[in-house]
Amino acid sequence: RALGHPALLALALPLAAALAFSDETLDKVPKSEGYCSRILRAQGTRREGYTEFSLRVEGDPDFYKPVTLSAAPPSYFRGFTLIALKENREGDKEEDHAGTFQIIDEEETQFMSNCPVAVTESTPRRRTRIQVFWIAPPAGTGCVILKASIVQKRIIYFQDEGSLTKKLCEQDSMFDGVTDKPILDCCACGTAKYRLTFYGNWSEKTHPKDYPRRANHWSAIIGGSHSKNYVLWEYGGYASEGVKQVAELGSPVKMEEEIRQQSDEVLTVIKAKAQWPAWQPLNVRAAPSAEFSVDRTRHLMSFLTMMGPSPDWNVGLSAEDLCTKECGWVQKVVQDLIPWDAGTDSGVTYESPNKPTIPQEKIRPLTSLDHPQSPFYDPEGGSITQVARVVIERIARKGEQCNIVPDNVDDIVADLAPEEKDEDDTPETCIYSNWSPWSACSSSTCDKGKRMRQRMLKAQLDLSVPCPDTQDFQPCMGPGCSDEDGSTCTMSEWITWSPCSISCGMGMRSRERYVKQFPEDGSVCTLPTEETEKCTVNEECSPSSCLMTEWGEWDECSATCGMGMKKRHRMVKMSPADGSMCKAETSQAEKCMMPECHTIPCLLSPWSEWSDCSVTCGKGMRTRQRMLKSLAELGDCNEELEQVEKCMLPECPIDCELTEWSQWSECNKSCGKGHMIRTRMIQMEPQFGGAPCPETVQRKKCRIRKCLKNPSIQKLRWREARESRRGEQLREESDGCRMRPWTAWSECTKLCGGGIQERYMTVKKRFKSSQFTSCKDKKEIRACNVHPC
């Protein structure tokens, strides 16, 4: 939903309360129009340093920060009050309050009669939980202060202290904890080379809820070092097709194509192999890594990798700046990563079926309150445990550096090492574009030819200084004519060696690289992209040893009560190199103790599903049952076999309600033909599809007598009419007051979903003889815009 539309929030107080005051305290406060503000200033005993109560808001708060109100057992409360104020407001006026509370259970909660915007208890009693709904105010309201106080015995916990007051603010960004830091221009010189190492910590041990045991993995890492003019991905932005394919399919192909299309903005493409399974000890499998370079214009790095299986969840860095304010290069970056949602699929679990998000949503971090079925869900709104860590280390600096102070001894050695330097005698007064790629060789045979590249002169700042040529030529031969022809391929650096294929003795390991740029003449690259070599692990280990998987989970106890047995298993991952049988145990068993049998005289089936609600609309009840499975001879069973709870369905239709017909009015003519009318008022407009309102005005003909033409008789009729009006005025005076006409109906409080309209009749004149109770302003309310949103 867009901010500005009301958001329905569930305010839960599990094992706690929001606020309350004892009867003794309330009696001291006069009940008047300023009663709401007096609640906030009520005096009582303060408790310092308490920690058992805290405020909470559940549900989707539409860019309001989640808040919780809870209490640690054995805390309880007898009464409570809850109020929501705009920031820096005292609560004296109606406009000081923000949002709208909605009662869920009238037996537990009600609006405070002296302060209708506040919620309090229906009856004072000992309780541990209440719930209300709160509708957020529209956009532009600013920060909202939820204030809660409670009464526990005679101790009042005040809402202005600690965890009983929560501040909810609108956020310019839709992401809590994500800040847009400005990217400054880089002043560093030369280039720097870095190594990215990715440590996946996502495992069943760290994230046990619904962990996908069979298919868990990290997709291939894809990214690049780039300028600030290019964005691979960012929070608050929309995923490109390349990001979408990584997020949903784990495929980096489209993403790499998009990166290479930005050749002027990208210095290095970052790639590393996928990891199956997602986690293994580092002594079994080395962490994937990749090397890349940065320079003054392309000093940012971004990457991403999908956590699979998942709807569209990834981890990564976006526009990580490796240039320092001191015109140097960052030495090391260590960043813990939490998953983020690409906004292209609406699944909520690891293995949710495909459910495209239409329209596409913005990239955002996952939170622990996204959905109750989410594997990261936490009703307390805690932070998500990190699923990975990335380490970026500088391994070399090349070229003349602006910051000549080395960071450590390793940098001194690196700076002293001879570096290759491209000779460039281009005058500073000549401004060129980048060189184009080399053209195809002019010779298609083994005869010598040449190839060309060119650049464009953008500006000549000093006409007295000549600028070099804009074309460059190089000798070449046709494809397949030289063993070095493969050098026309631009290759990446070698990726780190894979772990040894065995954990004991002699095995094999491999490493890979990829083609960064294919030959311009369309020939096939002949340089190798993979290397293998022998490796030795623990030369002194026995050739008869074998490699085992981790132990599985313990089976359930074989007994339902008393003493039983439970087992766990593991498998042979690699047999001994000498061909002998593996002697390591593959199963274990141990005793397990269940509750003593004689203490549980009854065995019960699981609870059935909840029944349908007892009503078709409004509030009702639903039940569930379980069965007694044990024999009656074992003893009486005192466990409940049926549970009942309240349920809520859409509101029942409400028919139009009207008052009784009024008396017929007098004839509107004193003689001749006329008419008289009677009316009835609408007490309740139809709601939720109820019967519409019938007519509210009826009229019928009347005829008093024939009109006389004699003027004297006519004057007599006028005199009688004046006396009749004078009599009516005297009756008003005897009633005590004269009323103004009804005002027009106010605008509906909602555009849809059921709102309220009001109109008023105020006292125009109150006579001295009037009673206060018989002469007062009147107010009518009716429902409006009852159609669903």
N, C-alpha and C positions, 0 to 999 in steps of 0.2 A: 504494500500500500504506500501511496505517496504521503509524506508528512503533511499534515493539514487536515486529513480525514481523521475522525475520531478512531482511536485504537482501543479495543476492548482488552483490558488488563485484568488478570486474576490476582488479587492481593491476598496472599495466604499467610496465616499466622500459625504454623504448626507448632504445637506445644508452647504457644505464647499468646500475646495479645497486642492490640495496637495501643489503646489508651483508655483511661477511666478515672472517675473520681468517686470517693465515698459519699454517701448521703449527707454526712456531716459537713463535708466541704461544699457540696452543692447548695445546701440550705443557706450558707453564708453569702452566696452570690445572688443579687437581685435578678429576677428573670425579666429582662427588658430587651429592647432592640439591640443593645450592645453586648448581649450575652455571649456571642461567639468569641469576641475579643477577650471577655472576662474569663472564659475557659482557659485561654492561653496564658492568662496572668494569675490563675488561681494559686493560692498559697497552700503549702503542705510540707510534709517531711521529705527532704531530699535524701537519696541514697547515692553516695559517691562510689565510683569505681566498680559498679556492677557490670557483669558481662553476660548474664544469662538471657538477655533479651536483645533481639536485633530485628530490623525491618526488612521485609522482602516483597518484591513484586514479581509474579510469575507471568508466563505467557510471552507474546510477541509485543514488546513495548514501542514499536515503531520509532526507533532511533532514540528512545529513552534508555538510560543505563539500567540493567536489571538490579533490583533491590530485594532484600529478603528480610522478613520479620520472623524470628524463631526464638525458642527458649530451650535451654539445656535442662533435661529432667534433673530433679523432680519439681521444677518450677511450675507454677500455675497462676491463674489470675481470677478475680471475682467480677471485675467490670472493666470496661475499656471505652475509649473514644478515639476516633480517627478523623483527621482533618487535613485538607490539602490547600496550601496557600501559594500565591504567587510570591516570588522572591522579594524581600524587603517590604512586605505588606503586613499590617497589624491585624487584619481580620475584622475591622470595624464595619466595612462595607461589603455588600454582596459581590462587587466586582473584584474584591481582594482574593476570592477563592477560585481555584483552578480545577477544571475537569468536573466530572459528575460521578458520584458513587451510586451503585445499584445493589439492592438487597437480594441475596440469594435465598437465605433461610429466615423467614420472619419470626420463627421461634427463637432464633439466636440473636439476630441483629435487627435494628430499627434506626430510622433517622431521629435525631435528637429534637424533641418538640420545641425547645427554646432556641435551637440553632439548626435549622433544617439541612444545612450543608454538611453537618458532621454525622458520623455513624457511631452508635453506642450499643450497649447490650439491651436485649429485650427484657430479661429478668436477671438480677444479680445472683450468680451462683458460681461454684467452683468449676472451672473449665480449663481445657488445655489447647483448644483450637477454635478459630472462627475464620470465616471466609466472606469476602465481599468482592464485587467487581468495581473497577474504576475505569471510566472512559476518559482518555487523555484529551487535553484541550487542543484546539487547532494550532497550526504552525504560526510562529510569531509571538506566541504567548510568553516565551522566555523560560527561565528555570522555574521549577515547581518544588516546593518544600512539603514533603509528607511528614506530618508530625504525629507521633504516637505517644500516649501515656497510658499507664495501667495502674490498677489498684490491686495490691496483693495484701490481704488482711487490711491493715490500716496504713500501709506504706504506699505512698504515691511515687511512681517513677515518672519523672517529668520528660516532656517531649523535647525540651531544648538541650538534652544531654546525650552525647555519644551516639550509641547505636539505635536510639529511638527516633532519631531525625535523619531523614535521607533527602539529598538534593538530587533531583532529576532534571537534566538539562538537554535541550535539543542539541544535536551535533551537526556541524556543517558537513562533516564526512559521515558516511554510513558505517564507518568502521571504528570500533572502540580499540584503542591501543595502537592505531596506525596513524602516523603523522606524516604530512607532506613536508619533508625537509627540502629547502631550496638547493638546487645544484649550482654550485659556483663554477666560474671559469677556472681551469687548471693553469697553474703557473710553473709546473715542474718542467724540467728539461730532459732530453734523451728519452729512453724507454725503460720499462721495467718488465721483468718476466716473473710470473706467479705460477704456483701449483695449487689447484683446487682439489681437496680431498673430501669425499662425502661419506659420512658415517651414519648409516641407517639404524636407528634405535627402536623402530616399530616392531614389536614382537608380542607374543601372547602373554609374556610375563609383565610387560609394561602397559599393555592395552588389552586386558583379557575379554572385555565385553564383545561378543559376536566375532572374535578374531577369525579371519578366514584361513584355516590351517593348510588347505591344499594349494591355494593359488596365490598366496601372498608374495609380492615382489615390488621392486622399484623399476620403473621403465628406464630406458637409456637417457642419460643426462644430455640436455641440449641447451646451448646458450651462446653467448659471445661477449667480447669486449667492444664497446661502442661509444659513440658520442651522445651528448644530451639531446640531439635532434632525432634520435631513434629510440623507440620504446618497445621492448619485447613484450612485456606485460607490466601492469601496475594495478594496485588497489584502486577501486573506483572507476577503472576503465573497462572496456569490453574486450573479451577474448577474440583474437584473430582466428582465422581458420586453422592456422598452424598450432596455436595454443589449444584450440578445441580438440584437435586430433591427438595431441599429447595427453590432454586431460581425460579424454574419454577412451581412447584406443591405445595409449602408450606409444604412439608412432611419432618419431621425430622427423620424418621425411619432409613433410610440408613445412614444419617450423624451420628446418635447415634451409629450405628453398627460399623462404621469406627473408631469412637473415642474409643469405648470399645476394639477394636482390638489392640489399642496402650496402653495396660494396664500399661506397665512399664514406659511410658512417661506421662501418664495422672493421676492426683490425684483425681479430682472431675469432674463428668459430670454435666454441667449446663443446667437446663431445666425450662421453664416457659410457662404458658398457652397462647394460641392465644387470640387475641383481636378482637371482632366483636361488633360494627364497629371500625374503626381505632382510632377514638377519641371520648371520652366522658369526661365531667367534672369530676375532682377527687372526688367531693362530691357524684357523682353517681356511679363511678366505680374506685376502687383502682388501682394504677399502678401495673403491674405484677412485681414480684421480685423473686429472687432465691439466695440461699446461697451456698458458695463454700469455699474451703480451698486452701492454697498454702504452699509450703515449699521451702527449699533452691534449690533443683533441678527442681522443678516444680513451678516456680514463675511467669509464664506468664499466661494470660487468653485471650481467644478468644471466640467470639460468633457471630451469625448472625440470622437475621429474615427477611423473605420476606415481601415486601410491595405489597399487592394484591388488585386488579388484576394488573399484570404487566408482561412483557415478561420474564425477568430474573433479576429483580432489587431487591436489598437487602440493609440493613444497618447492621452495626456491628463493632466490634473492632477486630484487628488482632495483636496477640502477645503483648498485653498490659503488660508492666513489672511493677509488684507491689513490687519489691525489690529496696531499695534505695542504693545509693553509701555509705551511712553511716552504712551499714549492719543492716538496720531496714526495717520496712514494711510501704509502702505508706498508709497514713491515709484516703485520699479521692481523687477520680478521677471524674471529671465532664467533659463530652465530648459531644458536639453537633455533630450530624451525618447527612451526606448527602448520597443519594443513590449511589450504585455502580452497575455496569453491570457485570454479571458472565461470559459473552462471549459465551453463549450457544444458545441464541436466538436473532434474528436480528430485532425484533419488535421495533417500535419507539414511540408507544402510550401505555397508560395503558391497553387497551383492543385489542391490535393488535392480529391478528390470529397467530397461531404457525408458526414460520419461523426459523427452526434450522440454526445456524451459522456453515457453513462447509467451510473450516476447523474451528475448535473451536478457539476462540480468547482468549486473556489474560484478566484477571480481571482488570477492570479500573473504576475510578470514573466517574459518569456522569458529563457533563458540559452543560452550557447554550447555546452552539453553536453546539451541536451534530446533530440536525436535526430540520428544521422549524416546523415540526409537533409534536415535543416533547413537553410534558406539561411543561418542564422546560426551553423552548427556550427563549432566550433573545438576540435580534439582537445586543445589545450593549456589549454582552459578560460578563455580570455581574455574580456574584457568585450566586449559587443556595441557596434558602432559606432552612435552616435546617429543616428536617422532623421529627427528634426525638432527644431526649437527654437521655444519660445513666449516672447514678450516681452509683459509686462503693464506698462503705463505709466500713472501717474496723470495725468489731464489737467485735473482741476478738483476743488475742494472747495466744498461748499455748506453754508450754515447756520453757526451759531456753533460754533467749533472749540475743543476742550479744549486741544490743543497749539497755542499761538499763535505758536510760533517757526517761521517758514517754512523749508522745506528749501533753496530757491534763489530766484533773482530771479523766475523764472516763477511761483512760488507767491505771491510778494508781489503781482504783478499780478492773479493769479486771486483772491486774497483781497480785493483792493480793488474788484473788479468787483461791481456791484450784483447781488444775488441775489433771486430771487422767494421770498417767505416766506408760507406759509399762515398766516393769522390763526387762532389757536386760543385762545379765552378759557376753556378748560376748567380749573377749579381742580385743583390737584395732589391735593386730597383726594378727587377723584372718579376711580375706576378703571373704564374702559370697555373693551369688546371693540372689535375693528376694525369700521369701517363695512361694512355689506353692500353688494353691487352695487346700482346704481340699478334700480328697478323699471321695467316698461314704461310708456309714457305713457298717462295716463287717457283721452286723446282719440285715436280712430282716424281722425279727419278732420283738416282744416286748422284747426279751431277750437283755441283754446288749452286746454291741459290742464296736468297736473302729474304729476311722478314723485316717488318717495319712496325714501329709503334709511334704514336704522335700525341702531342699535347697542344693546348690552345693558349696563346698569349692573351691574358686578360687585361693587363695594364703595364705601361712602360712609364715609370715615375720620373726617370731622368733620360731625356732624349739624347743626351750626349754620350750615354753609356749604351753600347749595342747589346742586344739580347741574343742569346744563342738560338740555334735552330729549334724549330718546333717538331722536327722529325728525327727519329733515331733508327739506324739500321744494324742488323746483326746477321752474320753468315749462318747458313743452315743447309741441310740436305733433305730430300724427300723422306717420307715415312718408311721405316724398316731398313734404312741404309746404314745405320750406325748403332753400335751397342749402347751408345749413350743417348739414343733417341728418347728413351724414357724420361730423360731429365726435363723434357718439356712439360712433364706433369709437375704440379706443385703439390707436395705431400705435407701432411701434418706431422707433428712430433710423434714419436712412439709413445703409446699408452703404457703405463706401468705393467710389469710382468704379472701374469695371473699367478694364483697360488699353485704350488706343486700338486700334481695329480694324485699323489699319495701322501699319507702322513708319516710313512716310515720307509726308509730305503730310497732306491732310485726311481724317479718318475720323470714326467715331462711338464713343462710350463710354456706358455705362449704369450705373445703380446701383439697388438694390432696398431695400425695407423690407417688413415683414409686419404683419399684424393681430395685435396682442397680446390684444385683447378685442373680440368682436363685440357689436353692439347687443343689449341685453336684450330688445327687442321683436321680435327675429327678422328685422329688415330687413337688406338687403344693404349692406355698406360701399361708399361711393362715392368714398372718398379713393384716389388713385392709389398703387399699390405699386411702380411702376417709372418711372424717368425716363431719358431719353436726351438727349444733347447732342453737338454737333460738337466734334471735338478735332483739333489740329494737332500733328504730330510732325515735327521737323526741317524747317522751312519751306524751307530752302535746298537740300534734297536733290533729286536729278534725278528727274523723273517717269518716266524710262525705267529706273530701278533696280528690282530685284526682290528678294523675300525668299526665302531658301533654308533648307532644313532643315540640321541638323547632318550632317557626314560620317558615313557608316556604317563598320562594321568592315572591315578589309582582307580580301579573299578569300584563300583558300589559294594558295600559290605554284604556278605552273603546272607546275613541274618537281619531280620527286622527288629529284633529285640534280643538282648543278651549278647553272648560272645559269638563272633563270626570270623570270616576271613575275607581279605581283599587282595587283589593282585594288580601288578603293573607289568608292562612288557616293553621291549626294545628290539630292534632288528640289526642284523649284520649289514653294515654299509659297504665294507670291503673285506673280502676273504684274505687270509695270509698269503704272502707272495710265494711261499714254498709249496702251496697246494694243500697243506694240511687242514684239518678240521678246526674251526674256531671254537676255543674252549670257554670263551666268555659267556656268562649266563645271560639268557634272553628274557627271563621272567623272574619276578620276585613276589613273595607272598608274605603277609604279616597279619597278625590278629587285629581285629577291630571290635570295639565295644559299643553296642547300641544301648539305649535305655533298658533297664531291667524289665523283664517280661511281666512280672507280677505288678509292676507299677502302672502298666498300661492295659487295663482289662478290656479295652476295645480297640479294634483296628478299623480305621475309617477309609473310605474311598476318597479320591480327590474331589474338590468342590466342582459342582457342575457349572456350566455357563450361566450368567445372569439371565433371568427370564425377561420377557418383554415388559415394558412399563405398564402399570395397571391402568393407565389412562391413555387416551389417544391425543391429548393435548394438555398443556399445563403441568402441574406438579402431581406426581404419583409415587408409587412404590414398586420395587422389583425385588425378587427373591432368588436365592440359589440354595441348593441342597447337596448333601453328601450322605452316603449310606453306611450303615454299620456292617462291617465285614466279619467281625469276630463272633465266636459262639457266645450265647447267653450264659453258659455255665462258667465262663471266665469272670463273671461279675458284672455289676451295673456299669453302664457307660454314661458319664456325666457331660461328655462333650456335646456342644450344640450341633444339631443336624441341619439347621436351616438358619440363614441369615437374611435380613431385610435391610434395605437402604432406600433412600429417597432417589427419585429420578425426575428429570425435567425435560419436557418435550416442547415444541413450539406452542406459543400462546393459543388458548382456545378462542374461537370467534366470539366477539361481543356484539350483541344486537344493539341497535339504537334504542335509547331510553328517553322517554318524554314525560313531562308533568301531565296532570289531569287538565282537561279543557277548562278554561276560565268561564265565568258567567258571560252570557250574551251582552254586548254593549247596548247602550241606548240607541234608538234610531237616529241616524245622522241628519234627519230632517224633522222639523217640528210640525210639518204638515205636508201632505202629498206623499208621493212614492219616495222611499229611501232604502237604506240597508243597514244592517247591524252585523257585527263580527264577533268572533270569539277566537282565542289563541291558546296555544300551549308551547312550552319551552323545551328545547333539547337539553336534557341532562347529561347524556353521554353519546357522543358520536360513535357510529359503528367502527369497530376495529377488527383487524385480522380476518376480514372476510365476513363479518357479521351482517345481519339484515339491515338494509338501508332505512333511513328515516322517512316516515310518511309525511303527509301535509301537516303544517303547523298553524295554518290560518283557514278558518271557514267563515263564510258570509251567507246571509239569507235576506230576502226582501222584507221590507216592513212598510206599513202605511198607517199613519196615525189618524188623520182625518183630512178632509178636503181643505185646501187653503182658501181662506176668505179674502175677498177683494176690498172689504171695508177697511180703510186705513186705521180707524180707531181700534178695530179688533186686531189688526196686524201689530200695532204698538203694544197691545196687551200681551201678545205672544212674545215679543222681544223682552218685555219686562219679566215675564215668567222665566225665559232662558237665562237672563242675568241673575235672577234669584237662584236658579238651579246651579249656575257656576259658583255663585257666592257660597251656596250650601256645600258644594264639593270642596271649596277652599277651607271652609270651617272644619270639614271632616279631616283634611290633611293636618290642620293645626291640632286637632284632637289626637291624631296618630302621633304627632310629635315632630315630623320632619317633612321637608319637600326634597325630592330626589331629582338629579340631573338625568338626562337620557343615557342609555347604554353607549359606551364608547365602541369604536370599531374593533373587530377581532385583531389581536396582535399577529405578527408573522409567526409561522410555524418554527418551533425550535429545531427541527430536523428536516432535511430534504427528503428522507426516506426512512423506512424502518419504524415509523411511529413516533410522532412528536406531539407537542401540546400548543394550543392557542388559548389566549385569555382575553376577557373583556371585563370592564368594570362599570358600576353605577355608583356614583359618589353622592354624598349628602349635599344638597344645594343650600338648604336652610334648616337649622335645628331650632325648634320653638322651645321656649322655657318650660313648657309643660311636658316636654318629651322625656321618656325614659331612655337611659343610655343603651339598654339592650334592644330596644325596639327601633332605634334610629341609628343605623350604622351602614358603612359602605358595603356594597355587594360585589361579589366576584363570581364569574362563570368560567368553567374550563371545558374544553372539548378536544378530542384527539384529531390529528391531522397527518397527512402524508403516511398513511399506514401501509402503503405498498412496499414490498421487500426492496432492499438495496441491490 
